[in-house]
């Protein structure tokens, strides 16, 4: 066989000598052309062919594929664990580009482009594609993470989209690298030599089969093993082997838990009890605590009403505190049951989570699994001794704790308050608001007027510490017709209040301000003004004094005339004035104090 490389590499003189040996009787050039054409194979770009290794150096191997020129293949295309190239050996390669595309006009024997690796890939692709089809299940090893998913080796590299890795996309699909998986072939693109697979569709298909089988044999009350697949605030989803069931947080433990993660974790295998099955909607309710005995059984026997027990505060709310007596048994201490005497605005003022406290059983609801507890009942009630310690008529000292429109609350001791009503603050003054006489935090002396033990109320009096001036002093000091000095203390739309002495006030009705009709009392007098007025009437029963400004300068005849006019208007006889008993009148004003004043 003629070495075509040798012929190509000879110079003109050597070529002529060689041709003389090979074809002495023929035209050398014609013979050479014919020889080369016969020796050349009819190959095309993209074709896979067998080649013979004719030379090997440190970087590449020269391959003769029977074409008019050879090609080189980098030694890096041989894997380290396979047999390395040697001269005379054979290798399968892919013709990537022909010499006509690579050669130059001055180099008609340019080398062709060959690839061993690509040839191997095409061969593997063809082998694989001949064995699989869309919908078929394949097995492969996850090689690496790429954009959008994973690259899986099933003999050739195939693409597993991230959305198709599992039913619920994992937090990091990179965790699958190195794992051997099974998946379903979704799509084959022979032109691009691309295969897309789905592990999710395979799992779903298998789960559908498992679900159908499971639903047939599943029954309420069964104990089943499952794998925790997902956890939410309200519970955990457990895979029973083809279908998920919901393990609600309230069915995880008889005792209170804050979050499902306190009881279960992802991928944990647990045993659960089937509580309910909705076969139409394929929903299953599961329970964990139901595997154990219900601690609420015989609750009345374990915790009878009016018995005391020790417990631990497990939760504090604005309305009370929850106390655990044993695992699964909790009760509520309402804020109103925390102290006999302290004014508790929030339970945290008395207890905190983790505190060990003593409580009394106030009520048991076995069906609703609720306990009513009390803290104050374990202590002595100070109101049981209030009547003994605060008898009616006793004088006491206390501190003004709070002021309201109707009176003041006086703290006699911690948690024991008495009410000092505005009507019991002064014998003589008309008190509009307790702040006119008292201020918060002030220490004052009072008298116990009454004690209502059942309602836990103590009535206090301030004016009762002194004698009632209306029993003698006021009627003696103030007589009808008498002129007295006073000061304007308050102006209303119906008249003016005049301070006389010792806090005593009288009413100067608007009709008694002037001879003419007065629309606004402030047209005549001002608050703080000192004026002289005449006493019209002293009503000891009503504890009221009627005054007049317009009658200060009236004589006896004017008084008689006014009295006669008032009597006639009222349909009464004219009273006698001889005894000096100037009863006085209010003109057309009606009662001394209008209703509500």
Secondary structure as GFF3:
##gff-version 3
##sequence-region A 1 597
A	DSSP	alpha_helix	4	9	.	.	.	ID=ss1
A	DSSP	alpha_helix	12	22	.	.	.	ID=ss2
A	DSSP	alpha_helix	28	39	.	.	.	ID=ss3
A	DSSP	beta_strand	48	56	.	.	.	ID=ss4
A	DSSP	beta_strand	60	64	.	.	.	ID=ss5
A	DSSP	beta_strand	71	74	.	.	.	ID=ss6
A	DSSP	three_ten_helix	75	77	.	.	.	ID=ss7
A	DSSP	beta_strand	90	97	.	.	.	ID=ss8
A	DSSP	alpha_helix	99	102	.	.	.	ID=ss9
A	DSSP	beta_strand	112	115	.	.	.	ID=ss10
A	DSSP	alpha_helix	116	129	.	.	.	ID=ss11
A	DSSP	beta_strand	137	146	.	.	.	ID=ss12
A	DSSP	beta_strand	149	153	.	.	.	ID=ss13
A	DSSP	beta_strand	157	161	.	.	.	ID=ss14
A	DSSP	three_ten_helix	162	164	.	.	.	ID=ss15
A	DSSP	three_ten_helix	173	176	.	.	.	ID=ss16
A	DSSP	beta_strand	180	189	.	.	.	ID=ss17
A	DSSP	beta_strand	194	198	.	.	.	ID=ss18
A	DSSP	alpha_helix	199	217	.	.	.	ID=ss19
A	DSSP	beta_strand	223	232	.	.	.	ID=ss20
A	DSSP	beta_strand	235	239	.	.	.	ID=ss21
A	DSSP	beta_strand	244	248	.	.	.	ID=ss22
A	DSSP	three_ten_helix	249	251	.	.	.	ID=ss23
A	DSSP	three_ten_helix	260	262	.	.	.	ID=ss24
A	DSSP	beta_strand	269	278	.	.	.	ID=ss25
A	DSSP	beta_strand	283	287	.	.	.	ID=ss26
A	DSSP	three_ten_helix	289	291	.	.	.	ID=ss27
A	DSSP	alpha_helix	299	302	.	.	.	ID=ss28
A	DSSP	beta_strand	308	317	.	.	.	ID=ss29
A	DSSP	beta_strand	320	326	.	.	.	ID=ss30
A	DSSP	beta_strand	329	334	.	.	.	ID=ss31
A	DSSP	three_ten_helix	335	337	.	.	.	ID=ss32
A	DSSP	three_ten_helix	347	349	.	.	.	ID=ss33
A	DSSP	beta_strand	356	365	.	.	.	ID=ss34
A	DSSP	beta_strand	370	374	.	.	.	ID=ss35
A	DSSP	three_ten_helix	376	378	.	.	.	ID=ss36
A	DSSP	three_ten_helix	382	385	.	.	.	ID=ss37
A	DSSP	alpha_helix	386	389	.	.	.	ID=ss38
A	DSSP	beta_strand	395	403	.	.	.	ID=ss39
A	DSSP	beta_strand	407	413	.	.	.	ID=ss40
A	DSSP	beta_strand	416	421	.	.	.	ID=ss41
A	DSSP	three_ten_helix	422	424	.	.	.	ID=ss42
A	DSSP	three_ten_helix	434	436	.	.	.	ID=ss43
A	DSSP	beta_strand	443	452	.	.	.	ID=ss44
A	DSSP	beta_strand	457	461	.	.	.	ID=ss45
A	DSSP	three_ten_helix	463	465	.	.	.	ID=ss46
A	DSSP	three_ten_helix	469	471	.	.	.	ID=ss47
A	DSSP	alpha_helix	473	477	.	.	.	ID=ss48
A	DSSP	beta_strand	483	491	.	.	.	ID=ss49
A	DSSP	beta_strand	495	499	.	.	.	ID=ss50
A	DSSP	beta_strand	505	509	.	.	.	ID=ss51
A	DSSP	three_ten_helix	510	512	.	.	.	ID=ss52
A	DSSP	three_ten_helix	521	523	.	.	.	ID=ss53
A	DSSP	beta_strand	530	539	.	.	.	ID=ss54
A	DSSP	beta_strand	544	548	.	.	.	ID=ss55
A	DSSP	alpha_helix	556	570	.	.	.	ID=ss56
###
